[in-house]
């Protein structure tokens, strides 16, 4: 875990810290800090190069930690964010797991505060909204891959079980997607009465029941099968 105050890659003689809400930003420099609003050249040049590579080659041109750096630019505008990006990847595993991590877990990482959490959750919300737009009001059978991608986006990296219901009309068009229950690491409550009640309210003709397994093993348990029946 990265220690606060050691986010620079090399130990340098001059340190100055800024507190912004809950985010403590440590600037490390070998010379007096530049005037407010002006980035040190090594940070500005690095950010410029990353943006150019991204614009030229898209996401495939950047590894996960550099994509994460770009997300952190706005949250921490006057600091080299590479060490923090690497610390987050080392802790959670990859870009997807970082942006979908629970805020409480993110805040345990030194250097992460409310501004960082907000940026990460914004990226997560945007990805879910984009995925949702591809499946809502679409024929499920003809867009089955998009439905699977959407479910993966919104559920795959959660550390607790979640139960969702996707409601379809008589043409198998997706008309609603709702979270019916949130549970623990290996259990989520399901109430068939509420599922049927909501289906009648929406005038749905069919539905898909979906839930995740935080363990990573998608094999349905006996209780999963019984509840589905």
KALIN-V575782 format. One line per field, one symbol per residue. phi: phi as a letter, one per 40 degrees, with the letter a starting at -180 (. if undefined). Layout:
phi=???
This chain:
phi=.cccgbcccbcbcbbabbbbgcccbbcbacadcccdgbcdccccccccccccccccbgcccbcdccdcdcccdccbcbaccdcccccccccbhaddccccccdccccccdhcbcccdcccccccccccccccccbcgbccccbcccccccccccbcbccbcbbbbbcbcccgccbabbccabbbcaaacbbddcccdcccccfcbaabbbabbdcgccdcccccccccc
